[in-house]
Amino acid sequence: MKNLFTLILVLFLYNHSCAQDSLYNKDNYLTIVSYNVENLFDTIDDPNKDDNEFLPGTKSDWNSDKYQKKIKNLAQVISSINKYELPELVGLVEIENENVVQDLINSSFLSAGNYGIVHHESPDERGIDVALIYRKDQFQVVEEQAINVFYDFEPKTTTRDILYVKGKLKNGEILYVFVNHWSSRRDGEETSEPKRLYTAALLREKVDVIIKKDKKAKIIIMGDFNDEPSNKSLNEVLMAKNHQNPQNKGQLYNLMFDKHLLGYGTYYYKTAWNMLDNLIVSSSLLNSPGKYQLSFDGGQIFSARWMMYDNVKTGELTPNRSYSGTSYHGGYSDHLPVYMILKK
């Protein structure tokens, strides 16, 4: 009798799962991901970049086997975010060049996506860039630009560009996408803050130009901002608020804001979670009957158990990273990806 009950339960769960799968119409959903992939460098010495840290024979002992494992790990993460299909758009942060992105999309986990790449070499002093990959059957690039970030108060410092991509979806809708990697907190949060404030102001200018032409523009801003939703750069300068703030008169909403207030994050540092990776959208994506839209709490963090590390010191599961200093761990990334699934 017990075995019969077990069999019935298994069959019920299987049929329920199949029914749910059959309800998923791929044409009605759009998955967008932002992922800091933690120093995705190849093994080839580029004399124009400071890539010595990731070369064979250096302290990190970077080599082809480790590189291929890194590619496989990252591709596995990206392919697992939506169990029904591969993401239509993925913003990538901390990539060395277009070649590493090409290796990533050629991997067995992602090759079926037939991804295209938007990438521009930036003047960043470390030689890292951002990129956007897109499924060519779902998104057509109309316009692209590398928005240079040069600090007028520190003219000798070079950093990552903001990648801007305007594209058309399969159903004809236009998206304006910005992929970011703002200045790090390496020199201290307060010392480095002016750089992020400057970048936020520059980005807000670009957004305002788009909104002035089209008040209903569907704008998506993603990346690693090295600031949290409540920090001045995002909250006051970019004016990316959350819907619970009655003073919000701007058109940008940070989908990760509420999760940040609840203590969630994408980067673990000194026993605390930081929400450094954000998804920001214009209000038009939150109220578009009949077209792609999402809810105010549509921003999600992907943290499958297999990509996490058991931190015995804190008792928490933290991102299983590739390196800690020069110590190789063979993990995925020191950041967790964030994503949203838009629905018609």
MARRO-66219 format. One line per 4 residues: number of its first residue (from 1); for each residue z, y, x of N, C-alpha, C. Coordinates in Angstrom, 2 decimals, decimal comma, padded with zeros to 5 digits, m for minus. Layout:
REM residues N
NUM = Z/Y/X/Z/Y/X/Z/Y/X  ...
This chain:
REM residues 344
1 = 000,00/m001,20/000,83/000,00/000,00/000,00/000,00/001,26/000,87  000,79/001,21/001,92/000,87/002,35/002,84/m000,47/002,59/003,51  m001,14/001,49/003,91/m002,44/001,61/004,56/m003,48/002,17/003,60  m003,38/001,77/002,32/m004,31/002,27/001,31/m004,13/003,77/001,10
5 = m002,87/004,21/001,05/m002,56/005,64/000,90/m003,12/006,44/002,08  m002,93/005,89/003,28/m003,43/006,56/004,48/m004,94/006,71/004,44  m005,61/005,63/004,00/m007,07/005,65/003,92/m007,54/006,70/002,91  m006,86/006,76/001,76/m007,22/007,74/000,74/m007,03/009,16/001,25
9 = m005,93/009,39/001,98/m005,65/010,71/002,54/m006,72/011,12/003,53  m007,10/010,19/004,40/m008,13/010,46/005,41/m009,45/010,81/004,75  m009,82/010,03/003,73/m011,08/010,27/003,02/m011,05/011,63/002,30  m009,88/011,98/001,74/m009,75/013,27/001,05/m009,92/014,42/002,03
13 = m009,24/014,33/003,18/m009,33/015,39/004,17/m010,75/015,51/004,71  m011,41/014,38/004,91/m012,78/014,39/005,43/m013,72/015,05/004,43  m013,60/014,63/003,15/m014,48/015,19/002,12/m014,20/016,67/001,92  m012,92/017,07/002,01/m012,56/018,48/001,88/m013,17/019,30/003,00
17 = m013,11/018,74/004,21/m013,68/019,42/005,38/m015,19/019,56/005,24  m015,83/018,47/004,78/m017,29/018,49/004,60/m017,69/019,52/003,54  m016,87/019,61/002,47/m017,15/020,57/001,40/m017,06/022,00/001,94  m016,04/022,25/002,78/m015,90/023,58/003,36/m017,09/023,90/004,26
21 = m017,51/022,90/005,07/m018,64/023,10/005,97/m019,91/023,43/005,18  m020,09/022,75/004,05/m021,30/022,95/003,26/m021,32/024,34/002,61  m020,14/024,97/002,47/m020,06/026,30/001,88/m020,40/027,39/002,90  m020,43/027,03/004,17/m020,70/028,03/005,21/m022,20/028,23/005,35
25 = m022,68/029,36/004,86/m024,09/029,71/004,98/m024,24/030,65/006,18  m024,89/030,20/007,22/m024,99/030,98/008,45/m025,62/032,35/008,25  m026,45/032,47/007,24/m027,10/033,76/006,99/m026,14/034,80/006,44  m024,96/034,35/006,03/m024,00/035,27/005,42/m022,90/035,71/006,38
29 = m022,96/035,27/007,63/m021,88/035,57/008,57/m022,44/036,08/009,89  m021,66/036,90/010,55/m022,05/037,48/011,83/m020,81/037,51/012,74  m020,86/036,76/013,83/m019,72/036,65/014,74/m019,96/037,53/015,97  m018,99/038,40/016,24/m019,08/039,33/017,37/m017,85/039,16/018,24
33 = m018,07/039,01/019,55/m017,00/038,66/020,49/m016,95/039,67/021,62  m015,75/039,94/022,12/m015,57/040,73/023,34/m014,69/039,92/024,28  m015,13/039,75/025,54/m014,43/038,84/026,45/m014,46/039,38/027,87  m013,28/039,67/028,41/m013,16/039,97/029,84/m013,08/038,62/030,55
37 = m014,11/038,30/031,33/m014,25/036,95/031,90/m013,64/036,83/033,30  m012,89/037,80/033,72/m012,15/037,77/034,99/m013,02/037,46/036,22  m013,64/038,51/036,73/m014,36/038,42/038,01/m015,37/037,27/038,07  m016,38/037,38/037,23/m017,44/036,37/037,28/m018,45/036,78/038,37
41 = m018,17/036,30/039,59/m019,00/036,58/040,75/m019,76/035,32/041,15  m020,97/035,50/041,65/m021,68/034,36/042,23/m021,20/034,15/043,66  m021,85/033,29/044,41/m021,42/032,98/045,78/m022,30/033,64/046,83  m023,18/034,52/046,38/m024,16/035,14/047,28/m023,67/036,53/047,70
45 = m023,72/036,82/048,97/m023,28/038,10/049,49/m024,28/039,19/049,12  m023,79/040,20/048,43/m024,62/041,35/048,07/m024,15/042,52/048,93  m024,97/042,98/049,86/m024,55/044,06/050,77/m024,26/045,37/050,07  m024,72/045,50/048,81/m024,49/046,74/048,06/m023,24/046,69/047,20
49 = m022,50/045,56/047,29/m021,30/045,42/046,46/m020,14/044,93/047,30  m018,96/045,25/046,84/m017,74/044,78/047,50/m017,37/043,42/046,92  m018,17/042,41/047,30/m017,97/041,07/046,75/m017,36/040,09/047,77  m016,80/040,63/048,86/m016,28/039,77/049,93/m015,15/038,85/049,45
53 = m014,44/039,30/048,43/m013,33/038,49/047,91/m013,82/037,19/047,30  m015,08/037,18/046,85/m015,62/036,00/046,18/m016,85/035,46/046,92  m016,58/035,06/048,15/m017,61/034,44/048,98/m017,02/033,20/049,66  m017,85/032,22/049,97/m017,37/031,04/050,71/m016,78/031,45/052,05
57 = m015,69/030,81/052,44/m015,08/031,07/053,73/m014,10/032,21/053,75  m013,88/032,88/052,60/m012,90/033,97/052,52/m011,55/033,42/052,06  m010,57/034,30/051,90/m009,23/033,85/051,49/m009,23/033,11/050,16  m010,09/033,54/049,27/m010,14/032,88/047,96/m010,93/031,57/048,01
61 = m011,70/031,39/049,10/m012,50/030,17/049,27/m013,37/029,89/048,04  m014,04/030,92/047,56/m014,95/030,79/046,43/m016,16/029,98/046,87  m016,60/029,05/046,03/m017,75/028,21/046,39/m018,53/027,81/045,14  m019,61/027,08/045,34/m020,50/026,71/044,23/m019,80/025,85/043,19
65 = m018,97/024,91/043,63/m018,26/024,05/042,67/m017,34/024,88/041,77  m016,59/025,80/042,37/m015,69/026,65/041,59/m016,49/027,57/040,66  m017,61/028,05/041,15/m018,46/028,92/040,33/m018,99/028,18/039,11  m019,50/026,97/039,34/m020,04/026,18/038,23/m018,95/025,81/037,23
69 = m017,75/025,54/037,72/m016,63/025,24/036,82/m016,29/026,47/035,99  m016,32/027,63/036,63/m016,03/028,88/035,93/m017,05/029,12/034,81  m018,32/028,93/035,13/m019,39/029,10/034,14/m019,16/028,15/032,96  m018,88/026,91/033,24/m018,65/025,91/032,19/m017,45/026,29/031,33
73 = m016,36/026,70/031,97/m015,14/027,06/031,24/m015,39/028,23/030,28  m016,03/029,28/030,79/m016,27/030,46/029,97/m017,20/030,14/028,80  m018,24/029,37/029,08/m019,19/029,00/028,03/m018,50/028,16/026,95  m017,59/027,30/027,36/m016,84/026,49/026,40/m016,02/027,37/025,46
77 = m015,38/028,38/026,03/m014,57/029,29/025,22/m015,46/030,01/024,19  m016,54/030,60/024,66/m017,42/031,37/023,78/m017,99/030,51/022,67  m018,36/029,28/023,01/m018,97/028,38/022,02/m017,97/027,85/021,01  m016,68/027,96/021,31/m015,65/027,39/020,44/m015,06/028,39/019,46
81 = m015,39/029,65/019,59/m014,77/030,68/018,76/m015,10/030,50/017,28  m016,34/030,22/016,98/m016,74/029,91/015,60/m017,28/028,48/015,60  m016,58/027,57/014,95/m016,95/026,16/015,01/m018,27/025,88/014,30  m018,75/026,81/013,48/m019,97/026,58/012,72/m021,23/026,99/013,46
85 = m021,11/027,98/014,33/m022,30/028,46/015,04/m021,90/029,31/016,24  m022,86/029,54/017,13/m022,61/030,37/018,30/m022,58/031,85/017,89  m021,79/032,65/018,57/m021,70/034,08/018,22/m023,05/034,77/018,34  m023,29/035,72/017,45/m024,53/036,48/017,50/m024,51/037,52/018,62
89 = m023,35/038,15/018,83/m023,21/039,18/019,87/m021,96/038,91/020,68  m022,07/039,02/022,02/m020,91/038,86/022,89/m020,94/039,95/023,95  m019,90/040,79/023,96/m019,74/041,77/025,02/m018,98/041,14/026,18  m019,53/041,21/027,37/m018,93/040,58/028,55/m018,44/041,66/029,52
93 = m017,23/041,47/030,00/m016,60/042,41/030,92/m016,26/041,70/032,23  m016,45/042,39/033,34/m016,18/041,88/034,70/m017,20/040,82/035,13  m018,47/041,19/035,01/m019,54/040,33/035,54/m020,16/041,04/036,74  m020,60/040,25/037,72/m021,13/040,87/038,94/m022,55/041,39/038,75
97 = m023,39/040,62/038,09/m024,79/040,98/037,96/m025,43/040,20/036,81  m026,70/040,43/036,61/m027,40/039,74/035,51/m027,57/038,25/035,79  m027,61/037,86/037,05/m027,80/036,45/037,38/m026,65/035,58/036,87  m025,42/036,09/036,98/m024,29/035,28/036,52/m024,30/035,16/035,00
101 = m024,78/036,21/034,32/m024,89/036,15/032,86/m025,98/035,14/032,47  m027,06/035,13/033,25/m028,14/034,17/032,98/m027,64/032,73/033,15  m026,85/032,50/034,19/m026,27/031,16/034,38/m025,36/030,79/033,22  m024,64/031,78/032,72/m023,72/031,53/031,60/m024,48/031,11/030,34
105 = m025,51/031,85/029,98/m026,23/031,54/028,74/m027,13/030,30/028,89  m027,40/029,88/030,13/m028,17/028,66/030,36/m027,30/027,41/030,33  m025,98/027,59/030,26/m025,07/026,44/030,28/m025,28/025,59/029,03  m024,85/024,34/029,12/m025,07/023,41/028,00/m024,36/023,87/026,73
109 = m023,26/024,59/026,87/m022,53/025,05/025,69/m023,25/026,16/024,94  m024,07/026,96/025,65/m024,65/028,15/025,05/m026,17/028,16/024,98  m026,82/027,21/025,61/m028,28/027,24/025,72/m028,98/027,25/024,36  m028,37/026,60/023,37/m028,98/026,55/022,04/m029,02/027,92/021,37
113 = m028,23/028,87/021,87/m028,20/030,20/021,28/m029,42/031,05/021,60  m030,20/030,64/022,60/m031,38/031,40/023,01/m031,04/032,88/023,16  m030,05/033,15/023,99/m029,52/034,50/024,14/m030,41/035,40/024,99  m030,47/036,66/024,61/m031,03/037,69/025,45/m029,91/038,44/026,14
117 = m030,24/039,25/027,13/m029,24/039,97/027,93/m029,57/041,46/027,98  m028,54/042,28/027,80/m028,66/043,71/028,10/m027,65/044,01/029,19  m028,16/044,47/030,33/m027,28/044,74/031,48/m027,91/045,82/032,35  m027,07/046,68/032,88/m027,50/047,70/033,85/m026,51/047,67/035,01
121 = m027,04/047,76/036,22/m026,17/047,82/037,40/m025,43/049,16/037,39  m024,12/049,09/037,50/m023,32/050,32/037,51/m022,90/050,66/038,94  m022,43/051,87/039,17/m022,01/052,27/040,52/m020,57/051,89/040,84  m019,97/051,02/040,05/m018,57/050,65/040,23/m018,29/050,25/041,68
125 = m017,18/050,75/042,21/m016,86/050,50/043,61/m016,57/049,03/043,91  m016,13/048,27/042,90/m015,89/046,83/043,09/m017,13/045,99/042,82  m018,14/046,64/042,27/m019,38/045,91/042,01/m019,38/045,11/040,73  m018,52/045,46/039,78/m018,50/044,73/038,51/m019,07/045,59/037,39
129 = m019,66/044,90/036,40/m020,35/045,57/035,32/m019,92/044,99/033,97  m020,52/045,53/032,92/m020,41/044,96/031,58/m021,81/044,54/031,15  m021,87/043,70/030,13/m023,16/043,25/029,62/m023,01/042,87/028,15  m024,12/042,78/027,47/m024,15/042,28/026,10/m025,15/041,15/026,02
133 = m024,73/040,01/025,48/m025,68/038,94/025,19/m025,83/038,86/023,67  m027,02/038,53/023,23/m027,32/038,53/021,80/m028,28/037,39/021,48  m028,10/036,81/020,32/m029,01/035,76/019,86/m030,30/036,41/019,40  m031,38/036,08/020,06/m032,65/036,75/019,80/m033,21/036,48/018,41
137 = m032,73/035,42/017,78/m033,19/035,14/016,41/m032,44/035,97/015,37  m031,37/036,68/015,80/m030,54/037,42/014,87/m030,46/038,91/015,16  m030,85/039,32/016,36/m030,63/040,71/016,78/m031,79/041,15/017,66  m032,33/042,31/017,35/m033,43/042,88/018,13/m033,00/044,20/018,74
141 = m033,10/044,30/020,06/m032,70/045,53/020,74/m033,73/046,62/020,49  m033,25/047,75/019,98/m034,11/048,89/019,69/m033,99/049,95/020,80  m032,76/050,12/021,30/m032,50/051,16/022,30/m031,31/050,74/023,15  m031,35/051,05/024,43/m030,22/050,73/025,31/m030,06/051,83/026,36
145 = m028,82/052,01/026,79/m028,53/053,06/027,78/m027,25/052,73/028,52  m027,25/052,99/029,81/m026,03/052,93/030,61/m025,46/054,35/030,66  m024,32/054,55/030,01/m023,71/055,87/029,98/m022,80/056,02/031,21  m023,21/056,86/032,13/m022,47/057,03/033,38/m021,15/057,74/033,15
149 = m020,12/057,28/033,87/m018,79/057,87/033,79/m018,44/058,42/035,16  m018,53/059,74/035,32/m018,19/060,40/036,57/m017,09/061,41/036,30  m015,95/061,21/036,92/m014,80/062,08/036,68/m014,98/063,41/037,41  m014,98/064,51/036,68/m015,17/065,81/037,32/m013,97/066,20/038,20
153 = m012,80/065,61/037,92/m011,61/065,90/038,72/m011,46/064,95/039,90  m012,33/063,96/040,00/m012,29/062,99/041,10/m013,72/062,51/041,36  m014,58/063,41/041,85/m016,02/063,16/041,92/m016,44/062,02/042,85  m015,60/061,64/043,79/m015,98/060,57/044,71/m015,70/059,16/044,15
157 = m014,99/059,09/043,05/m014,66/057,80/042,45/m015,81/057,32/041,57  m016,19/056,06/041,75/m017,23/055,47/040,91/m016,63/054,36/040,07  m017,15/054,22/038,87/m016,59/053,21/037,96/m017,69/052,62/037,09  m017,27/051,76/036,14/m018,24/051,10/035,28/m018,87/052,06/034,28
161 = m020,15/051,84/033,99/m020,80/052,56/032,92/m020,30/052,03/031,57  m020,50/052,82/030,53/m020,37/052,32/029,16/m021,77/051,86/028,74  m021,87/050,63/028,27/m023,17/050,10/027,86/m023,37/050,39/026,37  m024,46/051,07/026,06/m024,80/051,40/024,68/m026,04/050,63/024,27
165 = m025,97/049,97/023,13/m027,10/049,20/022,61/m027,25/049,46/021,11  m028,41/049,90/020,72/m028,75/050,02/019,31/m029,67/048,86/018,96  m029,35/048,15/017,89/m030,15/046,99/017,56/m030,28/046,76/016,07  m031,27/045,95/015,71/m031,54/045,63/014,31/m031,23/044,17/014,06
169 = m030,43/043,92/013,03/m030,11/042,55/012,63/m031,27/041,94/011,85  m031,19/040,65/011,66/m032,24/039,90/010,96/m032,49/040,45/009,57  m031,42/040,94/008,92/m031,57/041,46/007,56/m031,96/042,93/007,52  m032,23/043,51/008,69/m032,69/044,89/008,76/m031,62/045,91/009,03
173 = m030,35/045,55/008,95/m029,27/046,49/009,22/m029,26/046,90/010,69  m028,89/048,16/010,92/m028,82/048,69/012,29/m027,37/048,72/012,75  m027,13/048,25/013,98/m025,81/048,31/014,59/m025,89/049,17/015,86  m024,84/049,95/016,08/m024,69/050,72/017,31/m023,51/050,12/018,07
177 = m023,77/049,58/019,25/m022,75/048,81/019,98/m022,45/049,49/021,32  m021,15/049,62/021,62/m020,71/050,14/022,91/m019,81/049,10/023,57  m020,15/048,71/024,81/m019,32/047,77/025,58/m018,65/048,54/026,71  m017,32/048,40/026,81/m016,52/049,24/027,71/m015,68/048,41/028,68
181 = m015,42/049,02/029,83/m014,40/048,53/030,76/m013,82/049,75/031,46  m012,77/050,29/030,87/m012,20/051,54/031,37/m011,36/051,31/032,62  m011,07/052,40/033,29/m010,35/052,38/034,57/m009,03/051,63/034,45  m008,72/050,81/035,45/m007,53/049,96/035,42/m006,25/050,77/035,66
185 = m005,14/050,07/035,47/m003,83/050,68/035,70/m003,29/050,33/037,08  m004,16/049,93/037,96/m003,75/049,45/039,28/m002,88/050,44/040,04  m003,18/051,72/039,90/m002,40/052,75/040,60/m001,23/053,27/039,77  m000,95/052,57/038,67/000,11/053,01/037,77/m000,48/053,56/036,48
189 = 000,19/053,30/035,36/m000,35/053,70/034,06/m000,51/055,21/033,95  000,50/055,96/034,35/000,46/057,41/034,21/m000,54/058,04/035,18  m000,54/057,53/036,42/m001,45/058,08/037,44/m002,91/057,89/037,05  m003,22/056,75/036,47/m004,61/056,43/036,14/m005,01/056,90/034,75
193 = m004,07/057,36/033,95/m004,37/057,73/032,56/m005,45/058,80/032,42  m005,50/059,84/033,27/m006,54/060,85/033,10/m007,96/060,28/033,10  m008,18/059,22/033,84/m009,51/058,60/033,87/m009,86/057,99/032,52  m008,89/057,34/031,90/m009,16/056,72/030,59/m009,29/057,79/029,50
197 = m008,53/058,88/029,63/m008,66/059,97/028,68/m010,05/060,60/028,77  m010,52/060,74/029,98/m011,86/061,31/030,21/m012,93/060,42/029,59  m012,81/059,11/029,82/m013,79/058,16/029,29/m013,75/058,14/027,77  m012,55/058,20/027,20/m012,41/058,22/025,75/m013,11/059,44/025,14
201 = m012,96/060,60/025,79/m013,58/061,83/025,30/m015,10/061,72/025,37  m015,60/061,14/026,46/m017,04/060,96/026,63/m017,59/060,04/025,54  m016,89/058,94/025,29/m017,33/057,99/024,27/m017,29/058,62/022,88  m016,24/059,40/022,61/m016,13/060,06/021,30/m017,30/061,01/021,08
205 = m017,74/061,69/022,14/m018,90/062,58/022,03/m020,14/061,81/021,60  m020,35/060,64/022,22/m021,51/059,82/021,90/m021,45/059,32/020,46  m020,25/058,93/020,03/m020,06/058,46/018,66/m020,35/059,58/017,66  m019,87/060,78/017,96/m020,06/061,92/017,06/m021,54/062,27/016,90
209 = m022,30/062,12/017,96/m023,74/062,38/017,90/m024,40/061,42/016,90  m024,00/060,15/016,95/m024,56/059,14/016,04/m024,15/059,44/014,60  m022,86/059,73/014,38/m022,36/059,97/013,02/m022,95/061,24/012,43  m023,23/062,23/013,27/m023,84/063,46/012,78/m025,22/063,19/012,19
213 = m025,94/062,25/012,80/m027,28/061,89/012,31/m027,20/060,94/011,11  m026,19/060,09/011,13/m026,05/059,08/010,07/m024,57/058,85/009,78  m024,07/059,45/008,69/m022,66/059,34/008,36/m022,24/057,91/008,03  m023,20/057,07/007,68/m022,91/055,68/007,34/m023,25/054,72/008,49
217 = m023,36/055,26/009,69/m023,72/054,44/010,86/m022,70/053,33/011,07  m023,19/052,13/011,38/m022,32/050,98/011,63/m022,14/050,84/013,14  m020,97/051,28/013,58/m020,68/051,37/015,01/m019,63/050,34/015,40  m019,87/049,66/016,51/m018,93/048,67/017,04/m018,63/049,03/018,48
221 = m017,36/049,22/018,78/m016,90/049,57/020,13/m015,99/048,44/020,61  m016,31/047,85/021,73/m015,56/046,70/022,21/m015,35/046,78/023,71  m014,48/045,89/024,22/m014,29/045,80/025,66/m012,84/045,79/026,07  m012,64/045,92/027,38/m011,31/046,02/027,98/m011,06/047,49/028,28
225 = m010,13/048,09/027,55/m009,89/049,53/027,67/m008,75/049,85/028,63  m008,06/048,82/029,10/m006,89/049,01/029,96/m005,87/049,97/029,36  m005,95/050,14/028,07/m004,98/050,86/027,27/m004,80/050,10/025,97  m003,67/050,34/025,31/m003,39/049,68/024,05/m003,71/050,61/022,88
229 = m003,81/050,07/021,67/m004,21/050,88/020,52/m003,38/052,14/020,30  m002,10/052,08/020,64/m001,22/053,25/020,42/m001,24/054,25/021,56  m001,93/053,93/022,65/m002,02/054,87/023,77/m002,89/056,07/023,41  m002,66/057,16/024,10/m003,32/058,42/023,78/m004,84/058,33/023,83
233 = m005,39/057,62/024,80/m006,85/057,56/024,97/m007,53/057,00/023,73  m007,01/055,91/023,21/m007,61/055,27/022,04/m007,18/055,92/020,74  m005,91/056,22/020,63/m005,34/056,67/019,37/m005,61/058,14/019,07  m005,56/058,98/020,10/m005,69/060,42/019,88/m007,05/060,99/020,30
237 = m007,57/060,54/021,45/m008,83/061,10/021,94/m010,03/060,43/021,26  m010,10/059,12/021,31/m011,18/058,41/020,62/m010,95/058,45/019,11  m009,72/058,62/018,71/m009,32/058,67/017,29/m009,63/057,37/016,57  m009,28/056,26/017,23/m009,43/054,94/016,62/m008,07/054,54/016,05
241 = m007,91/054,72/014,76/m006,61/054,55/014,12/m006,51/053,17/013,47  m005,44/052,99/012,68/m005,34/051,83/011,81/m005,16/052,31/010,38  m005,52/051,50/009,43/m005,60/051,95/008,04/m004,26/052,31/007,44  m003,16/051,93/008,10/m001,84/052,22/007,56/m001,38/053,64/007,90
245 = m002,15/054,32/008,70/m001,78/055,69/009,10/m002,35/056,70/008,10  m001,49/057,35/007,29/m002,01/058,28/006,26/m002,65/059,53/006,85  m002,42/059,79/008,14/m003,00/060,97/008,78/m004,41/060,71/009,31  m004,90/059,49/009,17/m006,19/059,13/009,74/m007,34/059,82/008,99
249 = m007,96/060,77/009,64/m009,09/061,46/009,04/m010,37/061,17/009,83  m010,29/060,31/010,82/m011,46/059,95/011,61/m012,23/058,82/010,97  m013,34/058,45/011,59/m014,18/057,39/011,03/m014,09/056,09/011,82  m013,19/056,02/012,79/m013,08/054,82/013,60/m011,76/054,11/013,33
253 = m011,81/052,77/013,28/m010,63/051,96/013,01/m010,51/050,87/014,07  m009,34/050,76/014,64/m009,08/049,73/015,64/m008,55/048,49/014,92  m009,35/047,43/014,92/m009,00/046,21/014,20/m007,85/045,45/014,85  m007,47/045,83/016,08/m006,39/045,13/016,78/m005,08/045,89/016,70
257 = m005,09/047,03/016,03/m003,91/047,92/016,02/m002,68/047,23/015,42  m002,84/046,65/014,24/m001,69/046,05/013,57/m001,14/044,86/014,33  m002,02/044,07/014,94/m001,56/042,93/015,74/m000,79/043,43/016,97  m001,23/044,54/017,52/m000,52/045,16/018,63/000,90/045,57/018,21
261 = 001,01/046,16/017,03/002,32/046,58/016,52/003,25/045,39/016,30  002,66/044,23/016,04/003,45/043,02/015,82/003,79/042,29/017,12  003,32/042,83/018,26/003,67/042,25/019,55/002,65/041,30/020,13  001,49/041,17/019,48/000,44/040,30/020,02/m000,34/041,04/021,11
265 = m001,04/040,28/021,94/m001,84/040,89/022,99/m002,88/039,94/023,53  m003,69/040,46/024,45/m004,76/039,67/025,06/m004,56/039,48/026,55  m003,58/040,19/027,11/m003,33/040,13/028,55/m001,82/040,07/028,77  m001,38/039,12/029,56/000,06/038,91/029,77/000,44/039,43/031,15
269 = 001,37/040,40/031,17/001,75/041,02/032,44/003,25/041,28/032,46  003,90/040,74/033,46/005,34/040,93/033,65/006,14/040,65/032,37  005,95/039,46/031,86/006,66/038,91/030,69/006,36/039,66/029,39  005,27/040,41/029,33/004,95/041,14/028,10/003,45/041,03/027,80
273 = 003,14/040,97/026,51/001,75/040,95/026,08/001,23/042,38/025,94  000,00/042,60/026,38/m000,66/043,90/026,26/m001,98/043,72/025,50  m002,21/044,58/024,52/m003,46/044,54/023,76/m004,47/045,46/024,44  m005,03/044,97/025,54/m005,99/045,77/026,30/m007,42/045,61/025,80
277 = m007,69/044,49/025,14/m009,03/044,22/024,63/m009,05/044,56/023,15  m009,94/045,45/022,78/m009,93/045,98/021,41/m011,30/045,90/020,75  m011,26/045,88/019,43/m012,46/045,92/018,61/m012,31/047,11/017,67  m013,20/048,07/017,80/m013,13/049,30/017,02/m014,43/049,44/016,23
281 = m014,31/049,77/014,96/m015,50/049,86/014,12/m015,48/051,15/013,31  m016,65/051,57/012,87/m016,74/052,71/011,96/m016,42/052,26/010,55  m016,02/053,19/009,71/m015,58/052,86/008,36/m016,69/052,22/007,54  m017,95/052,45/007,90/m019,06/051,88/007,15/m019,06/050,35/007,18
285 = m018,46/049,77/008,20/m018,40/048,31/008,30/m017,25/047,73/007,48  m016,40/048,59/006,97/m015,24/048,14/006,19/m015,47/048,25/004,69  m016,57/048,83/004,32/m016,85/049,01/002,90/m018,35/049,08/002,68  m019,00/047,93/002,76/m020,46/047,88/002,61/m020,85/046,76/001,64
289 = m020,64/046,95/000,37/m020,97/045,90/m000,61/m022,42/045,42/m000,48  m022,59/044,11/m000,42/m023,93/043,54/m000,31/m024,46/043,44/001,09  m023,72/044,04/002,05/m024,16/043,99/003,44/m023,01/043,47/004,30  m023,26/043,32/005,59/m022,22/042,81/006,47/m021,02/043,73/006,47
293 = m019,83/043,17/006,29/m018,62/043,95/006,29/m017,44/043,06/006,68  m016,30/043,67/006,92/m015,10/042,92/007,24/m013,89/043,69/006,74  m012,73/043,04/006,77/m011,50/043,66/006,29/m010,81/044,40/007,43  m009,79/045,19/007,08/m009,04/045,95/008,08/m008,35/045,04/009,09
297 = m008,01/043,82/008,67/m007,35/042,88/009,58/m008,33/041,86/010,15  m009,60/042,27/010,23/m010,65/041,34/010,67/m010,69/041,05/012,15  m009,94/041,78/012,96/m009,91/041,52/014,40/m009,01/040,34/014,72  m009,53/039,39/015,50/m008,79/038,17/015,81/m008,74/037,93/017,33
301 = m007,72/037,21/017,76/m007,59/036,80/019,16/m007,83/035,29/019,23  m008,68/034,85/020,13/m008,95/033,42/020,27/m008,10/032,86/021,41  m007,26/031,89/021,08/m006,35/031,33/022,09/m006,14/029,83/021,83  m007,20/029,07/021,97/m007,10/027,61/021,78/m006,10/027,04/022,80
305 = m005,41/026,00/022,38/m004,36/025,42/023,23/m004,89/025,00/024,60  m006,10/024,47/024,65/m006,64/023,94/025,90/m006,99/025,03/026,93  m007,04/026,28/026,51/m007,34/027,36/027,45/m006,10/028,14/027,86  m004,93/027,61/027,51/m003,67/028,28/027,80/m002,87/027,53/028,86
309 = m001,96/028,28/029,48/m001,11/027,75/030,54/000,34/027,77/030,07  001,05/026,67/030,30/002,47/026,59/029,95/003,29/027,33/031,01  003,74/028,51/030,67/004,53/029,32/031,60/005,99/028,90/031,52  006,43/028,09/032,48/007,80/027,55/032,43/008,85/028,64/032,63
313 = 008,48/029,72/033,28/009,43/030,80/033,53/009,78/031,56/032,25  008,78/031,75/031,40/009,00/032,53/030,18/009,03/031,67/028,92  008,57/030,43/029,06/008,51/029,56/027,88/007,35/029,89/026,97  006,41/030,71/027,43/005,27/031,11/026,60/003,98/030,45/027,09
317 = 003,03/030,38/026,18/001,68/029,99/026,54/000,92/031,26/026,91  000,38/031,31/028,12/m000,32/032,48/028,60/m001,73/032,10/029,04  m002,64/033,05/029,19/m004,01/032,71/029,57/m004,07/031,93/030,88  m004,78/030,82/030,86/m004,98/030,02/032,06/m006,10/030,66/032,87
321 = m005,75/031,36/033,91/m006,69/032,18/034,65/m007,36/031,41/035,79  m008,38/032,02/036,36/m009,07/031,41/037,50/m008,27/031,57/038,78  m007,74/032,77/038,99/m007,00/033,06/040,22/m005,74/033,85/039,89  m004,74/033,67/040,73/m003,59/034,55/040,78/m003,47/034,99/042,23
325 = m003,91/036,21/042,49/m004,05/036,61/043,90/m005,17/035,78/044,52  m004,86/035,08/045,61/m005,85/034,19/046,23/m005,59/032,73/045,89  m004,62/032,49/045,00/m004,31/031,11/044,58/m005,24/030,69/043,45  m005,98/029,63/043,67/m006,96/029,17/042,69/m006,31/028,26/041,66
329 = m006,53/028,56/040,38/m005,98/027,75/039,29/m007,05/026,99/038,51  m008,28/027,42/038,65/m009,38/026,71/037,98/m009,42/026,88/036,48  m008,83/027,98/035,98/m008,77/028,19/034,54/m009,97/028,93/033,99  m009,74/029,74/032,99/m010,80/030,39/032,24/m010,88/031,88/032,55
333 = m009,85/032,61/032,15/m009,79/034,05/032,41/m008,35/034,51/032,25  m008,03/035,66/032,84/m006,69/036,22/032,65/m006,59/037,02/031,35  m007,70/037,13/030,63/m007,72/037,79/029,33/m008,09/036,77/028,25  m007,65/037,02/027,04/m008,09/036,25/025,88/m009,21/037,03/025,18
337 = m010,21/036,33/024,66/m011,27/037,04/023,94/m010,81/037,49/022,56  m011,40/038,56/022,08/m011,17/039,02/020,71/m012,50/038,90/019,96  m012,40/038,72/018,66/m013,62/038,53/017,88/m013,43/038,97/016,44  m014,55/039,15/015,77/m014,55/039,43/014,33/m015,74/038,71/013,71
341 = m015,56/038,28/012,47/m016,63/037,62/011,74/m016,93/038,45/010,50  m018,09/039,08/010,49/m018,51/039,88/009,36/m019,14/038,99/008,31  m018,96/039,35/007,06/m019,45/038,52/005,96/m020,20/039,39/004,96  m021,25/038,85/004,41/m021,99/039,57/003,37/m021,26/039,45/002,04
